[in-house]
Amino acid sequence: MAKSLSERIAARAVKKTSSRYAQNKATFLALRGEIKQALEDGWPVKSAWETLFEEGKIDFGYQAFRGYVNRLILSTPATNSTAQTQTIMTDPGLGQGDKLGQSDTKPTMEKQEKPTTLKGFSFNPEPKKEDYL
């Protein structure tokens, strides 16, 4: 079976005389599928790094590995139900769990009453005599 384009690009980047960062990233991207599967199976990130490091498949530190996992695996949109859940932004005016802008009721064009004063502290440069002790 022929390698995918991503795997061929990663192999080329490893061979090419490029920066250490680019080589490490290419190595990580080549192993991303295996790493993602291990994380979905419930293995900790550190266990995945230790195993790959001992096998000689990667030669960079745990902090760099963890950064790649966070940026390239965990921050990508979930494609199936077992992947990491995405944060849903909610609007205080909507029901809890409703996605922003997706409400059962259609927005109305009625004019809402605006508050005339702001809540909180307001400074008045003219002191009141009753406020003196």
C-alpha positions in Angstrom: 0.0 0.0 0.0 1.4 3.4 -1.0 1.9 6.0 1.7 -0.4 9.0 1.9 0.7 12.4 0.8 0.9 13.6 4.4 3.2 10.7 5.3 5.4 11.4 2.2 5.6 15.1 3.1 6.5 14.3 6.7 9.3 11.8 5.5 10.7 14.4 3.1 10.7 17.1 5.9 12.6 14.8 8.2 15.3 14.1 5.5 15.6 17.7 4.5 18.1 19.9 6.3 15.6 22.1 8.1 15.2 23.4 11.6 14.9 21.1 14.5 11.3 22.3 15.1 10.3 21.4 11.6 11.9 17.9 11.9 10.2 17.3 15.2 6.8 18.4 13.9 7.2 16.3 10.8 8.0 13.3 13.0 5.0 14.0 15.2 2.6 14.4 12.2 3.8 11.1 10.8 2.8 9.4 14.1 -0.3 11.5 14.7 -2.8 8.7 13.8 -1.2 6.3 16.3 -1.0 8.9 19.0 -4.6 9.9 18.5 -5.7 6.3 18.7 -3.8 5.8 21.9 -5.3 8.9 23.5 -8.8 7.8 22.4 -8.2 4.4 24.0 -7.6 6.2 27.3 -3.8 6.2 27.6 -2.2 9.3 29.1 -0.1 11.6 27.0 3.0 10.8 29.0 2.7 7.1 28.4 2.4 7.7 24.7 5.5 9.9 24.8 7.5 7.4 26.9 6.7 4.5 24.6 7.6 6.4 21.4 10.8 7.8 23.0 12.0 4.4 24.2 11.2 2.9 20.8 13.3 5.7 19.2 10.5 6.9 17.0 10.8 10.4 18.5 13.8 12.1 20.0 12.3 15.3 21.4 11.2 16.1 25.0 7.9 15.6 26.7 7.1 19.3 26.8 7.4 19.6 23.0 5.4 16.4 22.6 2.6 17.7 24.9 2.5 21.0 22.9 2.1 19.1 19.6 -0.7 17.0 21.1 -2.5 20.1 22.4 -2.1 22.0 19.1 -2.5 19.3 16.5 -4.8 16.7 18.0 -6.9 18.1 20.9 -7.6 21.5 19.3 -8.9 20.0 16.0 -12.7 19.7 15.6 -14.3 16.5 16.8 -15.2 14.2 14.0 -16.8 11.4 16.0 -18.5 10.9 19.4 -15.4 9.6 21.2 -13.2 12.6 20.4 -12.9 15.5 22.7 -16.0 17.6 23.1 -16.0 21.1 22.0 -17.0 24.0 24.2 -20.3 25.5 23.2 -20.6 29.2 23.9 -24.0 30.1 25.4 -25.8 33.4 25.6 -27.3 34.3 29.0 -30.6 35.1 27.3 -30.9 31.7 25.7 -31.8 28.5 27.4 -28.9 26.5 28.9 -27.3 24.3 26.3 -28.7 26.3 23.4 -26.0 27.2 20.9 -25.3 30.9 20.4 -27.8 32.2 17.8 -29.8 29.0 17.7 -32.9 29.5 19.7 -36.4 27.9 19.3 -37.9 31.4 19.2 -37.2 33.8 16.3 -35.8 37.1 17.4 -38.3 39.9 17.4 -37.6 43.5 16.2 -39.3 45.0 19.3 -37.5 47.9 20.8 -36.2 47.0 24.2 -36.1 49.5 27.0 -32.5 50.7 27.7 -31.5 51.4 31.2 -31.1 55.2 31.8 -28.3 54.8 34.3 -25.4 52.5 34.5 -25.1 50.2 37.5 -22.1 50.5 39.8 -20.2 53.4 41.1 -20.6 56.9 39.6 -18.5 59.8 40.8 -20.2 63.1 41.5 -17.7 66.0 41.9 -20.4 68.1 43.8 -20.4 66.8 47.4 -23.7 66.6 49.3 -23.8 68.3 52.7 -25.7 65.3 54.2 -22.8 63.0 53.3 -20.5 64.9 55.7 -20.0 63.4 59.1 
